Amino acid sequence: VGNERLSLVMQTICATGTRVSELRFITVEAVTTGRAEICNKGKRRTVFLPGRLRRLLRKYLQKQKKTAGAVFTTRTGRPLDRSNIWRDMKALCESADVEPGKVFPLNLRHLFARTYYSLEKDLSRIADILGHSSVNTTRIYTVESGGVHQRQLERMGLIIT
């Protein structure tokens, strides 16, 4: 069950771009309606849950016999926090022989943002989705490697001789 919970936590962050600290807003009600109302740092935003994720979470909730409250909780029923998730991810790293120093929950949020940007190329929309008040904060997710930049320049074909 621990591994299933961790898998779903990781997939939820990847599929929604939520912060680890915002997972407590992913509730049974949010799974039902397909949207979570996130209140963080004095701001509110709506996070949408993709259909495939909702189906996985509904199955998990049925197994857990959970009908209300946060989806991801400890054995005592408290919402998971950064330290619970961090510990579980580190244990997963060790079992997969991956260097724990390279794995952070925030990487999953970065993956969401970079993937979204690669499809949409809309920085202000990503800023809204991620809950950033400034697009400058969001820019870190869209910085492309020199190789990507080089290929783009070559594709432009602006040299005619």
N, C-alpha and C positions, 0 to 999 in steps of 0.2 A: 504494500500500500504506500510506503514511503517513496518508493521509486515512481509509482504512478502519480502520486501527488506532485513530486518534483518535476516530472515530465510535463504535467499539465500547467504547473506554475510557469515553467520555461516557455511552453507554447503560448500561454496567455500573454506573457510579456512580449514575446516575438510578434504575435498576431495583432496586438492592440497598441503597443508602444507605451504602455503604462510604466510608471516607476515602481520599483519594489515596494516603496512606502504606500503606493496607491492600491495595491492588491486587495486591501481590506474592503475596497469599494466594489470589488467583483463579488456580488452577492447572488443568492438564489434568485432574487427578484430580477437582477441584471441579466442573468442567464435566461430567464423567462421572457423578458421584454427585448433582449438583444442590445441593451444599452445600459451603461453604468454612468451614474452622475458622480464625478470626481470633485471633491472639495479639497484643495491643497494650496498651501501658501497664500491663503486669502482669495483664491480664484476658483471658479467653477467651470467645468467643461464636461461635455458628454463624450464618452468613449464607446464606440460601437463594437460589438462582439460578432465576428464572422460566424455564419451558420455551422460550418464544420466544427469550430471550437465549441459552440453552444451544444452541439450534439454530444461531443466528448464530455463536456462538463455535466450535462444532464445525466449521463450514464454514471459518472463518478458520484454525483450527488445521490443517485438512487442507491448505489452500493454503500455509501456512507450514511444512508437514511437521514439525510439532511433536508429540511424543508424551509429553513429560513436562515438569514444571517450570511456571514462571509463564507465563501466557497472553501477557501484555504485556511484551515485552522490547525492548531496543535492538538495533541491528544486531550488536553484539558478544555478545548473549545475556544481558546483565544486565537485571534487572527495571527497568521504567520507574520513575522517581522524579518527585517534584514538579516539578523544574526541566524535565525532558523534556516533561511534560504541559503545564506552563505555557507553554513556548516554542511548542509545537504549537497550543495554544488561541489564543495571541496572533497567530500567523501566520494562523490561520483567521479571526480577527476582522478583520485587515487586509484579507484577500481578500474578506470579506463587508461591508466598510465599516462595521464595528461598532466603537464606541469601546472599545479594549482595557482601559481603566480600569474598565469596568463588568462585565468577565467574569472570574470566578474559579472554579476547580474546585469550591470549597466550595458555590457556588451550586447545583450539581447535587445535592449532598447535601441542601441546604435544600429543593429541589424535591421530592425523594423524601419527606422528612419532612412537608412541608405537604400533599402529595397524599395520603399515607397518613392523616394526621390528618383531612383533609376527609372521608375515607371511614369511618374507624373511630372517631374522637373518643376514642382511648384513649392518654393521655399516657404511662402507665407501660409499655405495650407498645412504643411508639415508643422510649422511653428504652432498653429492653432491646435492641431491634433495632439502634439506633445505637451501643450500647455505652457509654451514659452511666451513671455511677454515681448521679447525682442527677437527679430529674425536673425540678428547677429549670433545669438546663442545657438540657433539651429544650424548655422553655417558649418559648424564643426562636423556635422553628420554628412555634409555634401562635398567635402574636400576630396578631390579625386587624385589618384596617383599621377606621377609624371608620365607614365606609360599611357594612361587613358588620355591625358591631355595631348600627348604627341600623336596618337592615332587620330584624334579629332582634328588636329591641325592638318595632317596628311589627307584626311577625307575631304577637307574643305576645297582642295584643288584650286587655290587662288594663284598659283604660279603657272604662267601660260607658255613659258619657253623651255 
